[in-house]
Amino acid sequence: MTATLAAPRPLVVGFGVAGPGQSGSVAGDPVGDADLLVFAAYRRCEEAVEGGSPSTLECPAGFRNGDIDQESLWRVRANGGACPVPGSRAPLLCTPIRSTSEEQTPLAVGGGLIAVRRRSGTIEVIRAAGGHVARFQYGRVHARAAALQGNDLLVQHGAAVDVFDLRTSAKTATLSLRGTSPRLRDVHGRLAAYTGSGRVRVVRLDGRRDVAVASGRDAEIESTGLFYASGARVTFVPTAVLLARLG
């Protein structure tokens, strides 16, 4: 669903009938930055049962039950086309980016680019129109999260975050995240925000300083500072305060 301050009534732009991990069609979570908002519509297949009735969701060769075997990326924008929802009253807010016969789940958006996770675990960076920019191999190591800004791509795997320069595809740093179940949330300038053990933390991209800011479950960092959510409250910490804490 999507809404704006000028039009606060939510509109359904994606639709799914399958629960988590179930076979069927699913609309993924939206990912956005500035004027680029994207989401994925995908299908999880099911393996044929010997002697059973044919299924419209039957997995192709090489895919197993619950695998994503079809996925399309969509951009939400004014003056778009019909969104991928059933019926004749779909809002005209969606523009297709590209479709694949496997997973291409969007993890991050920034600077007009999109980072997607492919079935192999590979992270691919594409342009808003779908053109290929770069690819980073992770094999079967499942990349959990990513963040994009300018020429920087951050990829989290386990409790580590790799920092890449998109101009050269070179890895420039690896950060170690603290706390239990750490999760990369955002990046801006030379700072990245993440959560772990119920705390919001900020770390320099060179890895030299890492500080806990407050208790919280989600965060975004922008040029003006850090926004973090705790319960039903969103709190703002100016960049100057963060830099003073980091030393």
C-alpha positions in Angstrom: 0.0 0.0 0.0 1.1 3.6 -0.6 0.0 7.1 0.5 1.3 10.6 0.6 0.7 13.6 2.9 -1.3 15.2 0.1 -3.3 12.0 -0.5 -3.3 10.1 2.9 -5.8 7.5 1.9 -3.8 4.3 1.2 -3.9 2.7 -2.2 -3.1 -1.0 -2.9 -0.4 -1.3 -5.5 0.6 -4.9 -4.9 -1.4 -8.0 -4.0 -0.6 -11.5 -2.7 -2.5 -14.6 -1.6 0.3 -16.6 0.1 1.5 -16.4 3.6 5.2 -16.4 4.6 7.0 -19.3 3.1 3.8 -20.6 1.4 3.4 -21.3 -2.3 1.5 -18.7 -4.3 1.8 -15.0 -5.3 3.2 -12.4 -2.9 3.8 -8.7 -2.9 7.0 -7.8 -1.2 7.8 -4.9 1.1 8.5 -1.6 -0.6 12.0 -0.1 -0.6 12.6 3.6 -1.3 14.8 6.6 -1.3 14.0 10.2 -2.5 11.6 9.8 -5.5 12.4 6.2 -6.2 10.0 3.7 -4.5 10.1 0.0 -5.7 8.5 -3.3 -4.7 8.5 -6.8 -6.1 5.6 -9.1 -7.0 6.7 -12.7 -7.0 5.6 -16.3 -7.0 6.7 -19.2 -4.8 6.4 -22.5 -6.7 5.4 -25.9 -5.3 6.8 -29.3 -6.2 4.6 -31.7 -8.1 3.2 -34.6 -6.0 3.4 -38.0 -7.6 -0.1 -39.0 -8.7 -1.5 -35.7 -7.7 -3.4 -33.2 -9.9 -1.3 -30.8 -12.0 -0.7 -27.4 -10.3 -0.4 -23.9 -11.9 2.3 -23.3 -9.4 4.4 -26.3 -10.3 8.2 -25.7 -9.9 10.4 -25.7 -13.0 13.4 -28.0 -13.2 16.0 -27.1 -10.6 13.6 -25.4 -8.2 12.3 -26.7 -4.9 9.1 -26.2 -3.0 8.8 -22.6 -1.8 11.5 -21.2 -4.2 10.8 -18.0 -6.1 10.5 -18.9 -9.7 9.0 -15.7 -11.1 9.6 -12.1 -9.8 8.9 -8.7 -11.3 10.1 -5.4 -10.1 7.8 -2.3 -10.1 8.4 1.4 -9.6 5.6 3.5 -7.9 5.4 6.9 -9.6 2.8 9.4 -10.7 1.5 8.9 -14.3 2.4 5.2 -14.2 0.5 2.3 -15.6 -1.8 -0.2 -13.9 -0.4 -1.8 -10.8 -0.2 -5.6 -10.4 -3.5 -6.0 -8.5 -6.6 -8.0 -9.6 -9.6 -6.3 -10.9 -10.2 -3.3 -13.2 -9.7 -0.6 -10.7 -5.9 -1.0 -10.2 -4.3 2.4 -9.5 -2.3 3.9 -12.4 0.9 4.4 -10.3 3.1 1.5 -11.4 5.9 1.2 -14.0 7.5 -2.2 -14.6 11.3 -2.3 -14.2 12.0 -5.9 -15.3 10.9 -9.5 -14.8 13.0 -12.6 -14.2 12.4 -16.4 -13.9 14.0 -16.5 -10.4 14.5 -14.3 -7.4 15.5 -10.6 -7.7 14.3 -9.3 -4.3 15.0 -5.5 -3.8 17.0 -4.9 -0.6 18.0 -1.2 -1.0 17.5 1.9 -3.1 19.7 4.9 -3.3 21.0 7.5 -5.8 18.7 6.2 -8.5 20.0 2.6 -8.1 18.5 -0.6 -6.8 20.3 -3.5 -5.0 18.6 -6.8 -5.5 19.4 -10.3 -4.2 19.4 -13.1 -6.8 18.6 -16.8 -6.2 22.3 -17.7 -5.8 22.8 -15.1 -3.1 24.5 -12.7 -5.5 23.8 -9.0 -5.1 23.2 -7.2 -8.3 22.9 -3.4 -8.6 20.7 -2.1 -11.4 19.4 1.3 -12.6 15.9 2.5 -12.0 15.1 1.5 -15.6 16.5 -2.0 -15.1 19.9 -1.7 -16.7 22.8 -3.7 -15.1 25.4 -1.8 -13.1 27.4 -4.3 -11.0 27.3 -7.8 -9.5 28.8 -9.0 -6.3 29.2 -12.8 -5.7 28.1 -14.2 -2.3 27.4 -17.8 -3.4 25.1 -19.5 -1.0 26.1 -17.1 1.8 22.7 -15.3 2.2 23.1 -11.6 2.1 20.7 -10.3 4.8 20.5 -6.6 4.0 22.0 -3.9 1.9 22.3 -0.1 1.7 23.2 2.3 -1.1 24.4 5.8 -1.4 26.4 7.5 -4.2 29.2 5.1 -5.1 28.9 3.0 -2.0 27.2 -0.3 -1.6 27.0 -2.0 1.8 26.1 -5.7 2.0 25.4 -7.5 5.3 26.1 -11.2 5.7 25.9 -12.6 9.2 27.3 -10.0 11.6 29.6 -8.4 9.0 29.1 -5.7 6.4 31.2 -5.4 3.3 31.6 -1.9 1.8 32.1 -1.7 -2.0 33.0 1.1 -4.4 30.6 0.8 -7.3 33.0 2.6 -9.6 35.6 -0.2 -9.4 33.6 -3.0 -7.7 36.5 -3.1 -5.1 35.7 -4.0 -1.5 37.0 -1.0 0.6 36.2 -2.2 4.1 34.5 -4.8 6.2 32.6 -3.7 9.3 31.8 -5.9 12.3 28.3 -5.3 13.8 27.7 -5.6 17.5 24.8 -7.1 19.5 22.5 -10.0 18.9 20.7 -10.3 15.5 22.3 -7.2 14.1 20.6 -5.6 11.1 22.0 -3.0 8.7 19.5 -0.2 8.3 20.9 2.7 6.3 24.0 4.6 5.2 24.7 8.3 4.6 28.0 10.1 4.1 30.6 8.1 6.0 28.2 6.8 8.6 26.0 3.6 8.7 23.1 2.9 11.1 22.2 -0.5 12.3 20.2 -2.2 15.1 21.3 -5.0 17.4 20.2 -6.3 20.9 17.4 -3.7 20.8 19.8 -0.8 20.4 20.3 1.6 17.5 24.0 2.0 16.7 26.0 4.2 14.3 29.4 3.2 12.9 31.9 5.0 10.7 32.5 3.3 7.3 36.2 3.0 8.1 35.2 0.9 11.2 37.2 3.0 13.6 34.3 4.1 15.8 30.9 2.4 16.7 28.5 3.9 19.3 25.2 3.0 20.7 22.7 5.9 20.3 19.5 4.7 22.0 17.1 1.8 22.4 15.2 1.2 19.2 14.1 -1.2 16.5 14.6 0.7 13.3 16.6 3.6 11.9 17.4 5.8 8.9 20.3 8.2 8.6 20.2 11.3 6.3 22.3 14.4 5.8 20.5 16.1 8.7 20.9 13.3 11.1 19.5 10.0 12.5 15.8 9.1 12.8 15.1 6.0 14.9 11.9 4.3 16.0 11.2 3.0 19.5 7.7 1.9 20.3 5.3 4.4 18.8 7.8 7.2 18.9 10.3 8.5 16.2 13.2 10.4 17.5 15.7 12.6 15.6 19.4 13.0 16.5 21.3 15.8 14.5 24.4 14.9 12.6 26.5 17.2 14.8 25.5 15.2 17.9 26.4 11.9 16.2 29.8 13.2 15.1 30.5 14.4 18.6 29.6 11.0 20.0 31.8 9.3 17.4 34.8 11.5 18.2 
